Amino acid sequence: MNVLVWNENRHEKESQVVADVYPEGIHGAIADFLGEDHENVKTATLDEEEHGLTDEVLAETDVLVWWGHKAHEEVRDEIAEKVKQRVLEGMGLVVLHSAHFSKPFKKLMGTSCDLKWREADEKERIWVVDPSHPITEGIGEFIEIEKEEMYGEHFDIPTPEELIFVSWFEGGEVFRSGATFRRGRGKVFYFRPGHETYPTYYNKEVQKVIRNGVKWVNNTETPTPVYGNAQPLEEISNKS
């Protein structure tokens, strides 16, 4: 499996707090633990040529993991469209935290993907609501994170095909924090935790969910549909 971890990589350059938490960048931290499962894990960032998402790179990517926050609008529309088309063709997409506002995710969802938010160092308890799903493998009843950014309902996404996690926050809000979607031949997994000023991506249970999610969205061995005018597979008798 070829995995590409994409990160806008702006907070790490502009904030010493974030750089101290993620000295190799958020993309580096995620790629590090995904490398325990897969030999071919690469990274790409916003300021690279074509955002590191050239046609050649996208064509060979089986699963794309996306993190973004403050620079969604700097992603070129034509590249976001290419990402969407690759998902429709079968590339898996794992969308993390504030990438709910990323152009590829919004294009695939067809909604605003807006929500409530608050930064107040709150406890988050992420409840497993679908214990039969492969993405929950190796996870207990819930994941507890000492400090995280709050995301609250209403989350303006289409009704998830599978709702896997629901978060509760110390301030009282709840949030659909783990959801899956199918678009064309591709599978999409959204997972909420991961604010840049917290060491969330070092949490082993969070890592486990992302690792499971990458495996689940991988879709390289399914049939490729053929569309358009079709010749018959059997001889058609012309009965009068």
Buried (B, 14 or more C-beta within 10 A) or exposed (E): BBBBBBBBBBBBEEEEEBBEBBEEBBBBBBBBBBBEEBEEBBBBBBEBEBBBBBEEBBEEBBBBBBBBBEBBEEBBEEBBEBBBBBBEBBBBBBBBBBBBBBBBBBBBBEEEBEBEEEEEEBBBBBBBBBEEBEBBBEBEEBBEBEBBBBBBEEBEBEEBEBBBBBBBBBEEBBBBBBBBBEBBBBBBBBBBBBBBBBBBBEBEBBBBBBBBBBBBBBBEEEEEEEEEEEEEEEEEEEEE
